[in-house]
């Protein structure tokens, strides 16, 4: 019984209150912009960017089941084959630090605009859904 209660509670808390849902729904662009600012600042601090790429690695898996061929034991036998499985990896990528600084300045300006625009929306969500 306890196994069912804990996941159910986690699911309910993940949903958030109506106020939190309203704020999250109306500040999605602001959070995205903040993520881009954080990434650009990290790139400048490191001196390079981190690029994600996908490779496909062959993995030995069960492809299908075939009849056993033994009438006394009709249990199907697994057939194995290689299937390509995608894996995400990272690697350093050179960047133009001057262009990255200019990009950061532009992102900061846009983030500040979005933050100012979000203030009345947040206040409205708090008024509409008091906690």
C-alpha positions in Angstrom: 0.0 0.0 0.0 2.8 2.4 0.9 4.3 1.8 -2.6 1.2 3.4 -4.1 0.9 6.3 -1.7 4.3 7.9 -2.2 4.2 8.1 -6.0 0.6 9.5 -5.8 1.8 12.2 -3.4 4.7 13.1 -5.6 2.4 13.4 -8.6 0.1 15.7 -6.7 2.9 18.0 -5.5 4.4 18.1 -9.0 1.2 19.7 -10.3 1.5 22.7 -8.1 -1.2 25.0 -6.7 -3.4 26.9 -9.1 -1.4 30.0 -8.3 1.9 28.3 -9.1 0.4 26.9 -12.3 -0.8 30.4 -13.3 2.6 31.9 -12.7 4.4 29.1 -14.4 2.2 29.3 -17.4 2.6 33.1 -17.8 6.4 33.3 -17.1 7.5 30.5 -19.4 9.4 32.9 -21.8 11.1 34.6 -18.8 12.3 31.2 -17.5 13.6 30.3 -21.0 15.4 33.6 -21.3 17.0 33.1 -17.9 18.2 29.7 -19.0 19.8 31.2 -22.0 21.4 33.9 -19.9 22.8 31.3 -17.5 24.2 29.2 -20.4 25.8 32.3 -22.1 27.4 33.3 -18.8 28.8 29.8 -18.3 30.2 29.8 -21.8 32.0 33.1 -21.1 33.3 31.9 -17.8 34.7 28.7 -19.4 35.8 30.3 -22.6 34.0 27.8 -24.8 30.6 26.3 -25.3 29.4 22.8 -24.7 27.7 21.2 -27.7 25.4 18.2 -27.5 25.4 15.6 -30.3 23.8 12.2 -30.8 25.6 9.0 -31.7 24.0 5.6 -32.4 25.5 2.7 -30.6 24.6 -0.9 -31.6 23.0 -2.7 -28.6 22.3 -6.5 -28.4 18.5 -6.7 -27.9 15.6 -9.2 -28.2 14.1 -8.6 -31.6 11.3 -11.1 -31.6 10.3 -14.6 -30.5 10.3 -17.7 -32.6 8.6 -21.1 -32.0 10.9 -23.4 -30.1 10.5 -26.3 -32.5 10.0 -28.7 -29.6 6.4 -29.9 -29.4 6.9 -30.9 -25.8 8.0 -27.4 -24.9 6.1 -24.8 -27.0 7.6 -21.8 -25.2 8.9 -19.4 -27.8 12.6 -18.7 -27.9 13.9 -15.2 -28.0 15.9 -14.1 -31.1 18.6 -11.4 -30.5 19.9 -8.8 -32.9 21.7 -5.5 -32.9 19.6 -2.4 -32.7 21.0 1.1 -32.9 20.3 3.1 -29.7 20.8 6.9 -29.6 23.1 8.3 -27.0 23.6 12.0 -26.3 27.2 13.1 -25.7 28.9 16.5 -25.3 32.0 18.1 -26.6 33.6 21.5 -26.3 33.0 24.0 -29.1 34.9 27.2 -29.8 33.0 30.4 -29.6 33.7 34.1 -30.4 33.9 35.6 -26.9 33.2 39.2 -28.2 30.0 38.0 -30.0 29.1 36.0 -26.9 29.4 39.1 -24.7 27.2 41.0 -27.1 24.7 38.2 -27.1 24.7 38.2 -23.3 24.0 42.0 -23.2 21.1 41.5 -25.6 19.7 38.6 -23.6 19.9 40.6 -20.3 18.0 43.5 -21.8 15.3 41.2 -23.1 15.1 39.3 -19.8 14.6 42.6 -18.0 11.8 43.5 -20.4 10.1 40.2 -19.8 10.5 40.5 -16.0 8.9 43.9 -16.0 6.0 42.6 -18.2 5.6 39.6 -15.9 5.2 41.6 -12.7 1.5 42.6 -13.3 0.7 39.0 -14.5 2.2 37.5 -11.4 0.2 40.0 -9.2 -2.9 39.1 -11.1 -2.3 35.3 -10.5 -1.8 36.0 -6.8 -5.0 38.0 -6.7 -6.9 35.4 -8.6 -5.6 32.4 -6.7 -4.7 33.5 -3.2 -2.9 30.9 -1.1 
